[in-house]
């Protein structure tokens, strides 16, 4: 990224992703979501989610009829695609925008941040963006951990590699190289 406008554009994209995580900014779930963040909005009690993959927006009754190219796979890969886009913007900003790089370095991820009601921090635009993205990223990781055995049956090898690739990159940027389970273990250790 060489120009200020490229920095501004990447920041805008990330700010847009963060806006969708607020009740007012939430977008309607499209019929065929593509690189769309299905976990952007908070879950509401009683909101219907798929009984197989737990994503909102569709219903499948069993892994068997979820199928390799069915709505469950689309939902999971839509979210993976969303995080791939976010990770590209983060990588670009980290290289060329000092305030963003500082916000990444200052960012502290905790296990509780995966919850919708976790506290949002104040600070610079960059700090708020990094904090909101981290919380929603942990929600995504926690969601995936909950459906992992089913995901293994639904996703093909290439899909799974994309999930692992984006997880590796974002664990580096947003969790300083930790994983969700590392954060879990740390939270248990802190309670003792
Ligand atoms: Zn599903």
Boltz pocket constraint, residues with backbone or C-beta under 6 A from the ligand:
constraints:
  - pocket:
      binder: B
      contacts: [[A, 50], [A, 51], [A, 52], [A, 53], [A, 54], [A, 55], [A, 58], [A, 59], [A, 60], [A, 66], [A, 71], [A, 72], [A, 73], [A, 75]]
      max_distance: 6.0
